[in-house]
Amino acid sequence: MTATIERITTNTIAPAVRTTRDVETVRQRAARYVFAGLRIALGWIFLWAFLDKMFGLGHETAAKNAWINGGSPTKGFLAFGTKGPLEGFYHGIAGAAWADWLFMTGLVGIGIALVLGIGMRVAAVAGGVLLVMMWTAVLPPANNPFLDDHLIYAGLLAGLALVGAGNTLGLGRAWAKLPLVQRLPWLR
């Protein structure tokens, strides 16, 4: 019986097979960047709301009503701007310290996560809950029998998380490699 030794050379190795799934099309690349841009823009909406309420930059919140000056970020709107079937609930929590802290923490946390492209799943869930609550505070919406921008933004958040929008123009890939995120994938 004779033994043979197979020599592996470049001629004996099959070339890597590339499928159409491996090649990103121009359309797919453009879509990644569109979603990344939408992610950053939506993050800025959350961050701006936080900054305006924190420092009273004068857009929606006067300096005298800023949180940093003792104002409440929830009192004005929840006490005077709510209507509909949940009006009593929202009036009851207007100006509560815990509601102020949850609201402001949510705004800054969701905003930072979106701008940086990290924690997209958590940001999508937290942002979705916050936006749906804001939608329920003014039922029915002013310009439509049931739909307004809060629900559109909530849907966009879900879509951004599903397509991994934090990986383009963001730190999503690096975030996913962290040991904590590896152990707890829901933090992606």
Buried (B, 14 or more C-beta within 10 A) or exposed (E): EEEEEEEEEEEEEEEEEEEEEEEEEEEEEEBBEEBBEBBBEBBBBBBBBBBBBBBBBEEEBEEEBBBEEEBBBBBBBBBEEBEEEBBEBBEEBBBBEEBBEBBBEBBBBBBBBBBBBBBBBBBBBBBBEBBBBBBBBBBEBEEEEEEBBBBEBBEBBBBBBEBBBBBBBBBBEBBBEEEEBEEEEEBB
